[in-house]
Amino acid sequence: MDECPRCRGSIEELSLGDVSTVTCPHCGFADIPAEHQPHGEEPESWRDAFNRFYEE
Ligand SMILES: [Zn+2]
């Protein structure tokens, strides 16, 4: 996957530890695979980490 399904712009692949995902810098689309979220971990903590990574 290298094309944004929302705006068809080029997307970027990000890796956070063992998890990789793709984001679109053009429209803000983010494909976060739920299957990679470990059980018991709060979704908010993942979002915080992701947002912090994306903003830098
Ligand atoms: Zn996009």
N, CA, C, O and the ligand as a Tripos MOL2 file, in Angstrom:
@<TRIPOS>MOLECULE
protein
  225   223    57     0     0
PROTEIN
NO_CHARGES

@<TRIPOS>ATOM
      1 N           0.8530   -1.1980    0.0000 N.3       1 MET1
      2 CA          0.0000    0.0000    0.0000 C.3       1 MET1
      3 C           0.8830    1.2400    0.0000 C.2       1 MET1
      4 O           1.6400    1.4770    0.9420 O.2       1 MET1
      5 N           0.7790    2.0190   -1.0540 N.am      2 ASP2
      6 CA          1.5580    3.2470   -1.0840 C.3       2 ASP2
      7 C           0.7180    4.4070   -1.5910 C.2       2 ASP2
      8 O           1.2440    5.4630   -1.9440 O.2       2 ASP2
      9 N          -0.5740    4.2020   -1.6230 N.am      3 GLU3
     10 CA         -1.4700    5.2560   -2.0880 C.3       3 GLU3
     11 C          -2.5920    5.4330   -1.0730 C.2       3 GLU3
     12 O          -3.1990    4.4600   -0.6250 O.2       3 GLU3
     13 N          -2.8570    6.6800   -0.7180 N.am      4 CYS4
     14 CA         -3.8910    6.9450    0.2700 C.3       4 CYS4
     15 C          -5.2650    6.5960   -0.2960 C.2       4 CYS4
     16 O          -5.6300    7.0600   -1.3760 O.2       4 CYS4
     17 N          -6.0330    5.7700    0.4390 N.am      5 PRO5
     18 CA         -7.3700    5.3950   -0.0290 C.3       5 PRO5
     19 C          -8.3540    6.5570    0.0520 C.2       5 PRO5
     20 O          -9.4390    6.5080   -0.5260 O.2       5 PRO5
     21 N          -7.9660    7.5870    0.7680 N.am      6 ARG6
     22 CA         -8.8740    8.7200    0.9400 C.3       6 ARG6
     23 C          -8.6260    9.8080   -0.1000 C.2       6 ARG6
     24 O          -9.5680   10.2990   -0.7220 O.2       6 ARG6
     25 N          -7.3570   10.1880   -0.2930 N.am      7 CYS7
     26 CA         -7.0750   11.3060   -1.1960 C.3       7 CYS7
     27 C          -6.1420   10.8910   -2.3410 C.2       7 CYS7
     28 O          -5.8160   11.7000   -3.2100 O.2       7 CYS7
     29 N          -5.7190    9.6260   -2.3310 N.am      8 ARG8
     30 CA         -4.8550    9.0790   -3.3770 C.3       8 ARG8
     31 C          -3.4830    9.7460   -3.4420 C.2       8 ARG8
     32 O          -2.7910    9.6740   -4.4580 O.2       8 ARG8
     33 N          -3.1090   10.3850   -2.3590 N.am      9 GLY9
     34 CA         -1.7690   10.9390   -2.2850 C.3       9 GLY9
     35 C          -0.7960    9.8660   -1.8310 C.2       9 GLY9
     36 O          -1.2070    8.7680   -1.4560 O.2       9 GLY9
     37 N           0.4780   10.1770   -1.8620 N.am     10 SER10
     38 CA          1.4630    9.2140   -1.3840 C.3      10 SER10
     39 C           1.4090    9.1550    0.1360 C.2      10 SER10
     40 O           1.2890   10.1840    0.8010 O.2      10 SER10
     41 N           1.4970    7.9540    0.6770 N.am     11 ILE11
     42 CA          1.4270    7.7910    2.1160 C.3      11 ILE11
     43 C           2.7790    7.3750    2.6640 C.2      11 ILE11
     44 O           3.6620    6.9270    1.9330 O.2      11 ILE11
     45 N           2.9140    7.5350    3.9630 N.am     12 GLU12
     46 CA          4.1610    7.2070    4.6180 C.3      12 GLU12
     47 C           3.9610    6.0120    5.5320 C.2      12 GLU12
     48 O           2.9010    5.8400    6.1350 O.2      12 GLU12
     49 N           4.9950    5.1910    5.6230 N.am     13 GLU13
     50 CA          4.9240    4.0490    6.5280 C.3      13 GLU13
     51 C           5.6930    4.3760    7.7930 C.2      13 GLU13
     52 O           6.8180    4.8720    7.7490 O.2      13 GLU13
     53 N           5.0680    4.0900    8.9080 N.am     14 LEU14
     54 CA          5.6950    4.3620   10.1920 C.3      14 LEU14
     55 C           5.8620    3.0760   10.9710 C.2      14 LEU14
     56 O           5.0530    2.1540   10.8650 O.2      14 LEU14
     57 N           6.9240    3.0310   11.7550 N.am     15 SER15
     58 CA          7.1240    1.8760   12.6220 C.3      15 SER15
     59 C           7.2250    2.3520   14.0590 C.2      15 SER15
     60 O           8.0250    3.2290   14.3850 O.2      15 SER15
     61 N           6.4070    1.7620   14.9070 N.am     16 LEU16
     62 CA          6.4640    2.0710   16.3310 C.3      16 LEU16
     63 C           6.7330    0.7590   17.0610 C.2      16 LEU16
     64 O           5.8180   -0.0240   17.3190 O.2      16 LEU16
     65 N           7.9830    0.5370   17.3840 N.am     17 GLY17
     66 CA          8.3190   -0.7310   18.0140 C.3      17 GLY17
     67 C           8.0690   -1.8730   17.0480 C.2      17 GLY17
     68 O           8.6380   -1.9100   15.9570 O.2      17 GLY17
     69 N           7.2140   -2.8090   17.4530 N.am     18 ASP18
     70 CA          6.9250   -3.9730   16.6140 C.3      18 ASP18
     71 C           5.7710   -3.7050   15.6560 C.2      18 ASP18
     72 O           5.4290   -4.5420   14.8210 O.2      18 ASP18
     73 N           5.1770   -2.5210   15.7940 N.am     19 VAL19
     74 CA          3.9920   -2.2190   14.9990 C.3      19 VAL19
     75 C           4.3410   -1.2550   13.8770 C.2      19 VAL19
     76 O           5.0260   -0.2540   14.0880 O.2      19 VAL19
     77 N           3.8690   -1.5660   12.7050 N.am     20 SER20
     78 CA          4.0400   -0.6420   11.5960 C.3      20 SER20
     79 C           2.6650   -0.2510   11.0710 C.2      20 SER20
     80 O           1.7260   -1.0460   11.0990 O.2      20 SER20
     81 N           2.5640    0.9680   10.5980 N.am     21 THR21
     82 CA          1.3020    1.4390   10.0660 C.3      21 THR21
     83 C           1.5930    2.4750    8.9930 C.2      21 THR21
     84 O           2.7450    2.8410    8.7610 O.2      21 THR21
     85 N           0.5600    2.9320    8.3590 N.am     22 VAL22
     86 CA          0.7580    3.9280    7.3210 C.3      22 VAL22
     87 C          -0.0780    5.1600    7.6360 C.2      22 VAL22
     88 O          -1.1710    5.0600    8.1940 O.2      22 VAL22
     89 N           0.4460    6.3060    7.2750 N.am     23 THR23
     90 CA         -0.3060    7.5360    7.4590 C.3      23 THR23
     91 C          -0.1920    8.3830    6.2080 C.2      23 THR23
     92 O           0.7520    8.2500    5.4300 O.2      23 THR23
     93 N          -1.1660    9.2530    6.0310 N.am     24 CYS24
     94 CA         -1.1370   10.1630    4.9020 C.3      24 CYS24
     95 C          -0.8950   11.5780    5.4210 C.2      24 CYS24
     96 O          -1.7030   12.1000    6.1900 O.2      24 CYS24
     97 N           0.2070   12.2030    5.0100 N.am     25 PRO25
     98 CA          0.5010   13.5620    5.4740 C.3      25 PRO25
     99 C          -0.3870   14.6070    4.8060 C.2      25 PRO25
    100 O          -0.4040   15.7690    5.2120 O.2      25 PRO25
    101 N          -1.1130   14.1920    3.7940 N.am     26 HIS26
    102 CA         -1.9210   15.1440    3.0260 C.3      26 HIS26
    103 C          -3.2990   15.3480    3.6510 C.2      26 HIS26
    104 O          -3.7660   16.4820    3.7540 O.2      26 HIS26
    105 N          -3.9470   14.2760    4.0640 N.am     27 CYS27
    106 CA         -5.3040   14.4000    4.5910 C.3      27 CYS27
    107 C          -5.4160   13.8830    6.0170 C.2      27 CYS27
    108 O          -6.4750   13.9850    6.6360 O.2      27 CYS27
    109 N          -4.3300   13.3290    6.5400 N.am     28 GLY28
    110 CA         -4.3530   12.8780    7.9250 C.3      28 GLY28
    111 C          -4.8680   11.4680    8.0960 C.2      28 GLY28
    112 O          -5.0790   11.0130    9.2200 O.2      28 GLY28
    113 N          -5.0730   10.7670    6.9870 N.am     29 PHE29
    114 CA         -5.5360    9.3870    7.0870 C.3      29 PHE29
    115 C          -4.5030    8.5350    7.8170 C.2      29 PHE29
    116 O          -3.3010    8.6710    7.5900 O.2      29 PHE29
    117 N          -4.9780    7.6630    8.6860 N.am     30 ALA30
    118 CA         -4.0690    6.7740    9.3930 C.3      30 ALA30
    119 C          -4.6690    5.3850    9.4430 C.2      30 ALA30
    120 O          -5.7960    5.1990    9.9010 O.2      30 ALA30
    121 N          -3.9180    4.4220    8.9770 N.am     31 ASP31
    122 CA         -4.3780    3.0500    9.0000 C.3      31 ASP31
    123 C          -3.6990    2.3260   10.1450 C.2      31 ASP31
    124 O          -2.5450    1.9080   10.0400 O.2      31 ASP31
    125 N          -4.4370    2.1810   11.2520 N.am     32 ILE32
    126 CA         -3.8730    1.5200   12.4220 C.3      32 ILE32
    127 C          -4.4670    0.1260   12.5330 C.2      32 ILE32
    128 O          -5.6510   -0.0180   12.8380 O.2      32 ILE32
    129 N          -3.6710   -0.8910   12.2940 N.am     33 PRO33
    130 CA         -4.1680   -2.2630   12.3500 C.3      33 PRO33
    131 C          -4.5080   -2.6830   13.7650 C.2      33 PRO33
    132 O          -3.6270   -2.8190   14.6150 O.2      33 PRO33
    133 N          -5.7850   -2.8860   14.0090 N.am     34 ALA34
    134 CA         -6.2390   -3.2150   15.3590 C.3      34 ALA34
    135 C          -5.6640   -4.5480   15.8260 C.2      34 ALA34
    136 O          -5.4770   -4.7610   17.0240 O.2      34 ALA34
    137 N          -5.3860   -5.4340   14.8920 N.am     35 GLU35
    138 CA         -4.9230   -6.7640   15.2770 C.3      35 GLU35
    139 C          -3.5480   -6.7210   15.9380 C.2      35 GLU35
    140 O          -3.1430   -7.6620   16.6200 O.2      35 GLU35
    141 N          -2.8410   -5.6160   15.7270 N.am     36 HIS36
    142 CA         -1.5130   -5.5100   16.3160 C.3      36 HIS36
    143 C          -1.5380   -4.8710   17.7030 C.2      36 HIS36
    144 O          -0.5080   -4.7630   18.3680 O.2      36 HIS36
    145 N          -2.7380   -4.4460   18.1320 N.am     37 GLN37
    146 CA         -2.8160   -3.8550   19.4610 C.3      37 GLN37
    147 C          -2.8720   -4.9710   20.4980 C.2      37 GLN37
    148 O          -3.7800   -5.8030   20.4910 O.2      37 GLN37
    149 N          -1.8960   -4.9720   21.3750 N.am     38 PRO38
    150 CA         -1.8680   -6.0220   22.3940 C.3      38 PRO38
    151 C          -3.0580   -5.9080   23.3350 C.2      38 PRO38
    152 O          -3.4990   -4.8070   23.6650 O.2      38 PRO38
    153 N          -3.5630   -7.0370   23.7570 N.am     39 HIS39
    154 CA         -4.7040   -7.0290   24.6620 C.3      39 HIS39
    155 C          -4.3020   -6.4220   26.0000 C.2      39 HIS39
    156 O          -3.2050   -6.6580   26.5060 O.2      39 HIS39
    157 N          -5.2030   -5.6440   26.5500 N.am     40 GLY40
    158 CA         -4.9490   -5.0540   27.8550 C.3      40 GLY40
    159 C          -4.3100   -3.6890   27.7720 C.2      40 GLY40
    160 O          -4.2010   -2.9920   28.7810 O.2      40 GLY40
    161 N          -3.8780   -3.2900   26.5680 N.am     41 GLU41
    162 CA         -3.2820   -1.9690   26.4430 C.3      41 GLU41
    163 C          -4.3410   -0.9600   26.0490 C.2      41 GLU41
    164 O          -5.1500   -1.2100   25.1550 O.2      41 GLU41
    165 N          -4.3320    0.1700   26.7120 N.am     42 GLU42
    166 CA         -5.3670    1.1640   26.4410 C.3      42 GLU42
    167 C          -5.1550    1.7970   25.0670 C.2      42 GLU42
    168 O          -4.0440    2.2010   24.7250 O.2      42 GLU42
    169 N          -6.2160    1.8780   24.2970 N.am     43 PRO43
    170 CA         -6.1270    2.5040   22.9640 C.3      43 PRO43
    171 C          -5.6150    3.9350   23.0470 C.2      43 PRO43
    172 O          -4.9530    4.4020   22.1210 O.2      43 PRO43
    173 N          -5.9020    4.6280   24.1220 N.am     44 GLU44
    174 CA         -5.4660    6.0170   24.2550 C.3      44 GLU44
    175 C          -3.9520    6.1220   24.3370 C.2      44 GLU44
    176 O          -3.3640    7.0620   23.8030 O.2      44 GLU44
    177 N          -3.3250    5.1740   24.9960 N.am     45 SER45
    178 CA         -1.8660    5.2240   25.1050 C.3      45 SER45
    179 C          -1.2320    5.0200   23.7320 C.2      45 SER45
    180 O          -0.2080    5.6230   23.4110 O.2      45 SER45
    181 N          -1.8550    4.1610   22.9300 N.am     46 TRP46
    182 CA         -1.3640    3.9500   21.5750 C.3      46 TRP46
    183 C          -1.5330    5.2480   20.7700 C.2      46 TRP46
    184 O          -0.6280    5.6620   20.0450 O.2      46 TRP46
    185 N          -2.6790    5.8680   20.9060 N.am     47 ARG47
    186 CA         -2.9350    7.1070   20.1700 C.3      47 ARG47
    187 C          -1.9570    8.2050   20.5950 C.2      47 ARG47
    188 O          -1.4580    8.9550   19.7570 O.2      47 ARG47
    189 N          -1.6920    8.2920   21.8670 N.am     48 ASP48
    190 CA         -0.7630    9.3100   22.3380 C.3      48 ASP48
    191 C           0.6110    9.1010   21.7370 C.2      48 ASP48
    192 O           1.2570   10.0490   21.2910 O.2      48 ASP48
    193 N           1.0500    7.8710   21.7270 N.am     49 ALA49
    194 CA          2.3710    7.5560   21.1760 C.3      49 ALA49
    195 C           2.3910    7.8300   19.6820 C.2      49 ALA49
    196 O           3.3570    8.3700   19.1430 O.2      49 ALA49
    197 N           1.3220    7.4520   19.0370 N.am     50 PHE50
    198 CA          1.2480    7.6330   17.5910 C.3      50 PHE50
    199 C           1.2360    9.1190   17.2440 C.2      50 PHE50
    200 O           1.9570    9.5600   16.3480 O.2      50 PHE50
    201 N           0.4270    9.8740   17.9450 N.am     51 ASN51
    202 CA          0.3290   11.3090   17.6580 C.3      51 ASN51
    203 C           1.6600   12.0020   17.9280 C.2      51 ASN51
    204 O           2.0720   12.8810   17.1710 O.2      51 ASN51
    205 N           2.3160   11.6160   18.9840 N.am     52 ARG52
    206 CA          3.5930   12.2250   19.3140 C.3      52 ARG52
    207 C           4.6180   11.9180   18.2160 C.2      52 ARG52
    208 O           5.4060   12.7800   17.8260 O.2      52 ARG52
    209 N           4.5940   10.6890   17.7320 N.am     53 PHE53
    210 CA          5.5240   10.2970   16.6850 C.3      53 PHE53
    211 C           5.2130   11.0540   15.3980 C.2      53 PHE53
    212 O           6.1180   11.5170   14.7030 O.2      53 PHE53
    213 N           3.9480   11.1720   15.0940 N.am     54 TYR54
    214 CA          3.5460   11.7710   13.8280 C.3      54 TYR54
    215 C           3.8520   13.2710   13.8040 C.2      54 TYR54
    216 O           4.1810   13.8180   12.7520 O.2      54 TYR54
    217 N           3.7460   13.9240   14.9390 N.am     55 GLU55
    218 CA          3.9230   15.3780   14.9780 C.3      55 GLU55
    219 C           5.3940   15.7700   14.8970 C.2      55 GLU55
    220 O           5.7160   16.8920   14.5070 O.2      55 GLU55
    221 N           6.2770   14.8630   15.2600 N.am     56 GLU56
    222 CA          7.6960   15.2140   15.2580 C.3      56 GLU56
    223 C           8.3090   15.1560   13.8730 C.2      56 GLU56
    224 O           9.4990   15.4260   13.7130 O.2      56 GLU56
    225 ZN         -4.6800   11.1480    2.1110 Zn       57 ZN57
@<TRIPOS>BOND
     1     1     2 1
     2     2     3 1
     3     3     4 2
     4     3     5 am
     5     5     6 1
     6     6     7 1
     7     7     8 2
     8     7     9 am
     9     9    10 1
    10    10    11 1
    11    11    12 2
    12    11    13 am
    13    13    14 1
    14    14    15 1
    15    15    16 2
    16    15    17 am
    17    17    18 1
    18    18    19 1
    19    19    20 2
    20    19    21 am
    21    21    22 1
    22    22    23 1
    23    23    24 2
    24    23    25 am
    25    25    26 1
    26    26    27 1
    27    27    28 2
    28    27    29 am
    29    29    30 1
    30    30    31 1
    31    31    32 2
    32    31    33 am
    33    33    34 1
    34    34    35 1
    35    35    36 2
    36    35    37 am
    37    37    38 1
    38    38    39 1
    39    39    40 2
    40    39    41 am
    41    41    42 1
    42    42    43 1
    43    43    44 2
    44    43    45 am
    45    45    46 1
    46    46    47 1
    47    47    48 2
    48    47    49 am
    49    49    50 1
    50    50    51 1
    51    51    52 2
    52    51    53 am
    53    53    54 1
    54    54    55 1
    55    55    56 2
    56    55    57 am
    57    57    58 1
    58    58    59 1
    59    59    60 2
    60    59    61 am
    61    61    62 1
    62    62    63 1
    63    63    64 2
    64    63    65 am
    65    65    66 1
    66    66    67 1
    67    67    68 2
    68    67    69 am
    69    69    70 1
    70    70    71 1
    71    71    72 2
    72    71    73 am
    73    73    74 1
    74    74    75 1
    75    75    76 2
    76    75    77 am
    77    77    78 1
    78    78    79 1
    79    79    80 2
    80    79    81 am
    81    81    82 1
    82    82    83 1
    83    83    84 2
    84    83    85 am
    85    85    86 1
    86    86    87 1
    87    87    88 2
    88    87    89 am
    89    89    90 1
    90    90    91 1
    91    91    92 2
    92    91    93 am
    93    93    94 1
    94    94    95 1
    95    95    96 2
    96    95    97 am
    97    97    98 1
    98    98    99 1
    99    99   100 2
   100    99   101 am
   101   101   102 1
   102   102   103 1
   103   103   104 2
   104   103   105 am
   105   105   106 1
   106   106   107 1
   107   107   108 2
   108   107   109 am
   109   109   110 1
   110   110   111 1
   111   111   112 2
   112   111   113 am
   113   113   114 1
   114   114   115 1
   115   115   116 2
   116   115   117 am
   117   117   118 1
   118   118   119 1
   119   119   120 2
   120   119   121 am
   121   121   122 1
   122   122   123 1
   123   123   124 2
   124   123   125 am
   125   125   126 1
   126   126   127 1
   127   127   128 2
   128   127   129 am
   129   129   130 1
   130   130   131 1
   131   131   132 2
   132   131   133 am
   133   133   134 1
   134   134   135 1
   135   135   136 2
   136   135   137 am
   137   137   138 1
   138   138   139 1
   139   139   140 2
   140   139   141 am
   141   141   142 1
   142   142   143 1
   143   143   144 2
   144   143   145 am
   145   145   146 1
   146   146   147 1
   147   147   148 2
   148   147   149 am
   149   149   150 1
   150   150   151 1
   151   151   152 2
   152   151   153 am
   153   153   154 1
   154   154   155 1
   155   155   156 2
   156   155   157 am
   157   157   158 1
   158   158   159 1
   159   159   160 2
   160   159   161 am
   161   161   162 1
   162   162   163 1
   163   163   164 2
   164   163   165 am
   165   165   166 1
   166   166   167 1
   167   167   168 2
   168   167   169 am
   169   169   170 1
   170   170   171 1
   171   171   172 2
   172   171   173 am
   173   173   174 1
   174   174   175 1
   175   175   176 2
   176   175   177 am
   177   177   178 1
   178   178   179 1
   179   179   180 2
   180   179   181 am
   181   181   182 1
   182   182   183 1
   183   183   184 2
   184   183   185 am
   185   185   186 1
   186   186   187 1
   187   187   188 2
   188   187   189 am
   189   189   190 1
   190   190   191 1
   191   191   192 2
   192   191   193 am
   193   193   194 1
   194   194   195 1
   195   195   196 2
   196   195   197 am
   197   197   198 1
   198   198   199 1
   199   199   200 2
   200   199   201 am
   201   201   202 1
   202   202   203 1
   203   203   204 2
   204   203   205 am
   205   205   206 1
   206   206   207 1
   207   207   208 2
   208   207   209 am
   209   209   210 1
   210   210   211 1
   211   211   212 2
   212   211   213 am
   213   213   214 1
   214   214   215 1
   215   215   216 2
   216   215   217 am
   217   217   218 1
   218   218   219 1
   219   219   220 2
   220   219   221 am
   221   221   222 1
   222   222   223 1
   223   223   224 2
@<TRIPOS>SUBSTRUCTURE
     1 MET1         2 RESIDUE 1 A MET
     2 ASP2         6 RESIDUE 1 A ASP
     3 GLU3        10 RESIDUE 1 A GLU
     4 CYS4        14 RESIDUE 1 A CYS
     5 PRO5        18 RESIDUE 1 A PRO
     6 ARG6        22 RESIDUE 1 A ARG
     7 CYS7        26 RESIDUE 1 A CYS
     8 ARG8        30 RESIDUE 1 A ARG
     9 GLY9        34 RESIDUE 1 A GLY
    10 SER10       38 RESIDUE 1 A SER
    11 ILE11       42 RESIDUE 1 A ILE
    12 GLU12       46 RESIDUE 1 A GLU
    13 GLU13       50 RESIDUE 1 A GLU
    14 LEU14       54 RESIDUE 1 A LEU
    15 SER15       58 RESIDUE 1 A SER
    16 LEU16       62 RESIDUE 1 A LEU
    17 GLY17       66 RESIDUE 1 A GLY
    18 ASP18       70 RESIDUE 1 A ASP
    19 VAL19       74 RESIDUE 1 A VAL
    20 SER20       78 RESIDUE 1 A SER
    21 THR21       82 RESIDUE 1 A THR
    22 VAL22       86 RESIDUE 1 A VAL
    23 THR23       90 RESIDUE 1 A THR
    24 CYS24       94 RESIDUE 1 A CYS
    25 PRO25       98 RESIDUE 1 A PRO
    26 HIS26      102 RESIDUE 1 A HIS
    27 CYS27      106 RESIDUE 1 A CYS
    28 GLY28      110 RESIDUE 1 A GLY
    29 PHE29      114 RESIDUE 1 A PHE
    30 ALA30      118 RESIDUE 1 A ALA
    31 ASP31      122 RESIDUE 1 A ASP
    32 ILE32      126 RESIDUE 1 A ILE
    33 PRO33      130 RESIDUE 1 A PRO
    34 ALA34      134 RESIDUE 1 A ALA
    35 GLU35      138 RESIDUE 1 A GLU
    36 HIS36      142 RESIDUE 1 A HIS
    37 GLN37      146 RESIDUE 1 A GLN
    38 PRO38      150 RESIDUE 1 A PRO
    39 HIS39      154 RESIDUE 1 A HIS
    40 GLY40      158 RESIDUE 1 A GLY
    41 GLU41      162 RESIDUE 1 A GLU
    42 GLU42      166 RESIDUE 1 A GLU
    43 PRO43      170 RESIDUE 1 A PRO
    44 GLU44      174 RESIDUE 1 A GLU
    45 SER45      178 RESIDUE 1 A SER
    46 TRP46      182 RESIDUE 1 A TRP
    47 ARG47      186 RESIDUE 1 A ARG
    48 ASP48      190 RESIDUE 1 A ASP
    49 ALA49      194 RESIDUE 1 A ALA
    50 PHE50      198 RESIDUE 1 A PHE
    51 ASN51      202 RESIDUE 1 A ASN
    52 ARG52      206 RESIDUE 1 A ARG
    53 PHE53      210 RESIDUE 1 A PHE
    54 TYR54      214 RESIDUE 1 A TYR
    55 GLU55      218 RESIDUE 1 A GLU
    56 GLU56      222 RESIDUE 1 A GLU
    57 ZN57       225 GROUP 0 **** ****
